[in-house]
Every structure is written in structure tokens, then in C-alpha cells.
Amino acid sequence: MGSYTYSQTFTVTHAKYLASKVAADLKRLQRFYGDPSDLRINDYEEEIVQLLKNGYLKEITYGFKRGENWIEPTLRYTAKDLANSSIDDDPGKVRPDADTDGASFYSFLTYSSAYDNSSQSEREAFESNLPFKRVDASEPSADGYFSNDRYYYSGGKGLDRSSLKKY
């Protein structure tokens, strides 16, 4: 009898693949709502590559905020570790007709425990390679609830995507 061990190394190629799915979702937001810009989408895509490559992403949200609340359309991505998954959805299914009057595009990042447990010098080195600097802020509340609707997977890691829905 033989034994079988499954092992896969998560590479920058896998991180770029997952980030490209997020970028496609952001392009759809841009097409329907005018934001974010191409430059911003490129920056967000590069940021996700770096976060995933280093294991520093817990959750990241992109969408529209009115006052202190997320509103539709807002997308949240939660990083997952999976040994083996065959679920890899195509990007899409972004609501095309939400009311964004008086709202602005916003993004909010929650770092993983790996980031929190890294040294100050490791964090500074990591942040120096990012396309932009994030500032401390409070996470907006949700005007509704997040519902899982897509899953992106590559190289043993994945992103669960949830879309904000109204109650």
C-alpha cells in the first residue's frame, strides 16, 4: 500500500491570480458606479498580492459608504487556508442598480494575526513595498448584512467574497 501526501506551496503567482479576481470585481463596480479609478484598482490589486504573499490578509472590504455605514454595493473578501478545494468561481454578480447618491467609495483592511505577530521592522519593511499607505480608522457599520456569494481559490488559499444586502 502506498501513501499520498498533498502539498502545495502558495506562490506570488497564486496571489496574483486571486488578486486579479478582486480587480475584476472592482472593474465591474467602476463600470456601474464610476469608482474606483483604474489607478486605484491597480493599487488595490498590488496591495492584495503583497498581503496574500505574506499571509497578512484577514479581511478586506471595498464599496460605498454613506455617513459611517457601508451601503450596497459593497464587497468583502475574507482570506481562507484550504488544503484542497476545487471551488473557484468567476468574478461577477455585482449589483448594477444600487443607489449610491451621496456615498463615496471606501476600502477597509483587517490584518491577520500573522501581521499582528510580526515585528515592527517586518511590518515597516512590508508597508514600504505597498503602493499606498493606509491610515488607522474605525470600520464602518453595515446598512444590511453580508452574504457569501463567490469563492476564489488558488494554491491552497482562497478568498470568500460576501456582498452587502439590505435587510
Residue pairs with C-beta under 8 A, 6 or more apart in sequence:
6 83
6 84
8 83
8 84
8 155
8 156
9 155
9 156
10 52
10 53
10 155
10 156
10 157
11 155
12 49
12 53
13 155
14 52
14 154
14 155
14 156
14 157
15 48
15 49
15 50
15 52
15 53
16 49
17 154
17 155
18 48
18 52
18 152
18 153
18 154
18 157
18 158
18 159
19 45
19 46
19 48
19 49
19 52
20 45
21 91
21 152
21 159
22 44
22 45
22 48
22 62
22 77
22 91
22 152
22 159
23 41
23 42
23 44
23 45
24 91
24 92
25 62
25 75
25 91
25 92
25 94
25 161
26 36
26 41
26 44
26 45
26 62
27 41
28 91
28 92
28 94
29 35
29 36
29 62
29 63
29 73
29 75
29 94
29 105
30 36
30 37
30 38
30 41
32 73
32 94
32 95
32 96
32 97
33 64
33 73
33 98
33 100
33 105
35 64
35 104
35 105
36 44
36 62
36 105
40 105
42 131
43 131
43 132
44 62
44 107
46 130
46 131
47 109
47 130
47 131
47 132
48 57
48 60
48 77
50 56
50 126
50 129
50 130
51 57
51 60
51 79
51 109
51 111
52 79
52 157
54 114
54 115
54 126
55 112
55 114
55 115
56 111
56 112
56 114
56 115
56 118
56 126
57 77
57 79
57 109
57 111
57 112
58 78
58 79
58 110
58 111
58 112
58 113
58 115
59 76
59 77
59 78
59 79
59 109
59 110
60 76
60 77
60 107
60 108
60 109
60 110
61 70
61 74
61 75
61 76
61 77
61 107
61 108
61 109
61 139
62 74
62 75
62 105
62 106
62 107
63 70
63 71
63 72
63 73
63 74
63 75
63 76
63 105
63 106
63 107
63 164
64 70
64 71
64 72
64 73
64 74
64 98
64 100
64 103
64 104
64 105
64 106
65 71
65 74
65 103
65 104
65 105
65 106
65 140
66 100
66 102
66 103
66 104
66 143
68 138
68 140
68 141
69 140
69 141
69 142
69 143
70 106
70 140
70 141
70 142
70 143
70 144
70 164
71 98
71 99
71 100
71 103
71 143
71 144
71 164
72 95
72 98
72 99
72 144
72 163
72 164
72 165
72 166
73 94
73 95
73 98
73 100
73 163
73 164
74 142
74 163
74 164
75 94
75 161
75 162
75 163
75 164
76 146
76 161
76 162
76 163
76 164
77 159
77 160
77 161
77 162
78 159
78 160
78 162
79 112
79 157
79 158
79 159
80 157
80 158
80 159
80 160
81 156
81 157
82 153
82 156
82 157
82 158
83 156
84 156
85 151
85 153
85 158
86 153
87 151
87 153
87 158
88 151
88 152
88 153
88 154
88 158
89 150
89 151
89 152
91 150
91 152
92 150
93 149
93 150
93 163
94 163
95 163
106 140
108 137
108 139
108 140
109 134
110 139
115 123
115 126
118 126
127 133
142 164
143 164
143 166
144 164
144 165
144 166
144 167
145 164
145 165
145 167
146 162
146 163
146 164
146 165
147 162
147 163
147 164
147 165
148 160
148 161
148 162
149 161
149 162
149 163
150 160
150 161
151 158
151 159
151 160
151 161
152 158
152 159
152 161
153 159
